[in-house]
Amino acid sequence: MRTAELLNSAEFWSAFKADLPGIRSRLIIHSPFLHPRRLADGSRLFSSLKDRGVASCLTTQSVGTMEEALPDDLKSDYAQNRTTSLDILRSWRFHLNARKFHHKFVLIDKRVMYFGSMNVFSHFNTSECMRRTEDPDEIEEACEKFDLDYCEECMKQNNELWGNSSVNAPMTQFGVLLRKQRVRLNLSQVDLERLSGVPHQTIGAMERGKNCHMDAFLSVFKALDLKLAVVPEDTAAAVLNITRSYWDEVPTLNPLPQKRTPSRSKKSGRETSSIIIAPISNPTIVK
């Protein structure tokens, strides 16, 4: 397939179905309108993504945007179709976002993008066009201009996972998860010193986001039955999805007070982290 090409509706579905098995982490769809008739054809395509840890994010029209322009006798049908469609998408574990817009996009792992006239989740028996591109510069430009990769649910989950730590402060994120695991296992820093051989003062510094020797981190990870995983960026969302249920067992912990607040970029509140610390198993610590 060429780097970029123009597709009609049939060609779009053929190309899209060929792309889906290769998705590694995240599917983003901007479809202003929804209809259960179109979604009826998608169960086999989309429901399997949740089992692979893929984060599936949909942005659609906010409630009331379309109803205002409809005659009274059509509003009820539109509302019912929307409700049914949203229920179907929730069963496929799509993250649902609503806002006022009219563009149509599909983004796969930020490496493949479709855009054009087609409402992916509502079109039926109409002539539509979509352009498929793998140009990274074009994809990045579209993400910035149209806020394509922003998802409220992804951000909510990310904030719950990392507390209030900045994405620009990875050592603080390490500290958040180390502290979560220690609290989850009901261990004090002194207990962890005994298990890891790392002084409790150093463990306290780690939990505050201080930059310590990697050997010390690895010793603490091992004692807590954790593993630091280095993964390709485009798989990070899926790995976080798979491990998130484990971390959710611990209440959200705010980072410990810092002497200096890390600088944050203008869009830092919408960035996501690629740091992965995964449980090796369900650990049992014998004191």
DAKA-V389254 format. One record per run of one state. SS is the DSSP state (hx for helix, st for strand, lp for the rest). FROM is the first residue (numbers start at 1). TO is the last residue. If there is no record, write none. Layout:
# DAKA-V389254
((SS | FROM | TO) (SS | FROM | TO))
This chain:
# DAKA-V389254
((lp | 1 | 3) (st | 4 | 8) (hx | 9 | 20) (lp | 21 | 25) (st | 26 | 30) (lp | 31 | 35) (hx | 36 | 39) (lp | 40 | 42) (hx | 43 | 52) (lp | 53 | 54) (st | 55 | 61) (lp | 62 | 66) (hx | 67 | 69) (lp | 70 | 71) (hx | 72 | 91) (lp | 92 | 93) (st | 94 | 99) (lp | 100 | 104) (st | 105 | 108) (lp | 109 | 111) (st | 112 | 116) (lp | 117 | 128) (st | 129 | 133) (lp | 134 | 135) (hx | 136 | 146) (lp | 147 | 151) (hx | 152 | 162) (lp | 163 | 169) (hx | 170 | 184) (lp | 185 | 188) (hx | 189 | 196) (lp | 197 | 199) (hx | 200 | 207) (lp | 208 | 213) (hx | 214 | 223) (lp | 224 | 225) (st | 226 | 229) (lp | 230 | 232) (hx | 233 | 247) (lp | 248 | 267) (hx | 268 | 270) (lp | 271 | 275) (st | 276 | 279) (lp | 280 | 287))
